[in-house]
């Protein structure tokens, strides 16, 4: 990776790290479309590497607020979802997959804006885990489905629970991709080189969290999830 490409990619990752540090997800939403334009080799493995690093830092910062029961149910779905994601990477038309999943996320957002208020129940968490596993492994964007279930919870619980889920989920995705030959040393090193920029964005989010929490995380969660769906659909259609 050239120094110029590293600098631009680093700024993108720092912005994503700031957003995820504030509301619990959004790193991949910011990073994936832009990094894919800069260099397709930066997606999905390098993004998964920095996502895992961010999740570890977030978990350490707000560990006491994790809904471990919810994480367990979501991971029950994430593991088979990861297998689906690996299959997508290997064989399926990712354009069609992106449109379908993006449409599903957008439909959930629109329903939430009107009357539907999803809750983190075991069936919904398992379903969201499956979607997140397949979505996250194939495209690195796996947060919206689980985040929507926690949209009415307090900010610290949302961030900590998603961080715990991302630590386990990103690790599962990287392990699965590695086992099927989809992880290279170059891709891993590219992710490592981006971590200092990620840390900068994460640290900047620290003093700003109180402002976001004061207004509630529901609105920014819906905005970011909806935007991620639109970005995924457009990226899938135009790719």
Residue pairs with C-beta under 8 A, 6 or more apart in sequence:
1 9
1 39
1 190
1 193
5 38
5 39
6 193
6 194
8 38
9 35
9 38
9 39
9 42
9 194
9 197
10 194
10 196
10 197
11 197
12 30
12 31
12 34
12 35
12 38
13 27
13 31
13 35
13 50
13 194
13 197
13 198
13 201
14 197
14 198
14 200
14 201
14 204
15 30
15 201
16 26
16 27
16 28
16 29
16 30
16 31
16 198
16 201
17 27
17 50
17 54
17 197
17 198
17 199
17 200
17 201
17 202
17 205
18 201
18 202
18 204
18 205
18 208
19 26
19 27
19 29
19 30
19 201
19 205
19 224
20 26
20 27
20 54
20 58
20 202
20 205
21 54
21 58
21 159
21 201
21 202
21 204
21 205
21 206
21 209
22 205
22 208
22 209
22 212
22 220
23 147
23 155
23 158
23 159
23 212
23 217
23 220
23 221
23 224
24 58
24 143
24 147
24 150
24 155
24 158
24 159
24 160
24 161
24 162
24 163
24 217
24 221
25 143
25 144
25 146
25 147
25 162
25 166
25 221
25 224
26 143
26 224
26 228
27 47
27 50
27 51
27 54
27 143
27 198
28 47
28 51
28 136
28 139
28 140
28 141
28 142
28 143
28 228
29 141
29 143
29 144
29 224
29 227
29 228
29 231
31 47
31 50
31 140
32 43
32 44
32 47
32 139
32 140
32 141
33 231
33 235
35 42
35 43
35 46
35 47
36 42
36 43
36 235
41 186
41 187
41 190
42 190
43 139
43 140
44 89
44 137
44 138
44 139
44 140
44 173
44 177
45 174
45 177
45 182
45 183
45 184
45 187
45 188
45 190
45 191
46 187
46 188
46 190
46 191
46 194
47 140
47 191
48 136
48 140
48 170
48 173
48 174
48 177
48 191
49 174
49 187
49 188
49 190
49 191
49 192
49 194
49 195
50 191
50 194
50 195
50 198
51 140
51 166
51 170
52 166
52 167
52 170
52 171
52 174
53 195
53 198
54 163
54 166
54 198
54 202
55 162
55 163
55 164
55 165
55 166
55 167
55 170
56 163
56 167
57 199
57 202
58 159
58 160
58 162
58 163
58 166
58 202
59 66
59 160
59 163
59 164
59 167
61 206
62 156
62 159
62 160
62 163
63 160
64 160
65 154
65 156
65 157
65 159
65 160
65 161
66 157
66 160
66 161
66 163
66 164
67 120
67 150
67 153
67 157
67 160
67 161
68 164
70 120
70 125
70 149
70 150
70 161
71 161
71 164
71 165
71 168
73 120
73 122
73 125
73 126
73 129
74 125
74 126
74 128
74 129
74 132
74 146
74 165
74 169
75 129
75 165
75 168
75 169
75 172
76 125
76 126
76 129
77 125
77 126
77 127
77 128
77 129
77 130
77 131
77 132
77 133
78 129
78 130
78 132
78 133
78 165
78 168
78 169
78 172
79 129
79 133
79 172
80 130
80 133
81 129
81 130
81 131
81 132
81 133
81 134
81 135
81 136
81 137
82 133
82 134
82 136
82 137
82 169
82 172
82 173
82 176
83 133
83 176
84 130
84 133
84 134
84 137
85 133
85 134
85 135
85 136
85 137
85 138
85 173
85 176
86 137
86 176
86 177
86 180
86 182
88 94
88 97
88 134
88 137
88 138
89 137
89 138
89 177
89 180
89 182
90 180
90 182
94 138
94 139
94 236
94 239
95 236
95 237
95 239
96 236
97 134
97 138
97 236
98 139
98 232
98 233
98 235
98 236
98 239
99 232
99 233
99 236
99 237
101 131
101 134
101 135
101 232
102 228
102 229
102 230
102 231
102 232
102 233
102 236
103 229
103 233
104 131
104 145
105 144
105 145
105 148
105 225
105 226
105 228
105 229
105 232
106 226
106 229
106 230
106 233
108 116
108 118
108 144
108 145
108 148
108 225
109 148
109 222
109 225
109 226
109 229
110 226
112 118
112 148
112 151
112 222
113 222
117 151
117 152
118 124
118 148
118 149
118 151
119 149
120 149
120 150
120 153
124 149
125 146
125 149
127 145
128 145
128 146
128 148
128 149
129 146
129 165
129 169
131 145
132 142
132 143
132 145
132 146
132 165
132 169
133 142
133 169
133 172
133 173
135 141
135 142
135 145
136 142
136 143
136 169
136 170
136 173
137 173
137 176
137 177
139 232
141 228
141 232
142 166
142 169
142 173
143 162
143 166
143 225
143 228
144 224
144 225
144 228
144 229
146 162
146 165
147 158
147 162
147 221
147 224
147 225
148 221
148 222
148 225
150 157
150 158
150 161
150 162
150 221
151 158
151 217
151 218
151 221
151 222
152 218
153 161
153 217
154 213
154 217
155 209
155 212
155 213
155 216
155 217
156 213
158 217
158 221
159 209
174 183
177 183
212 220
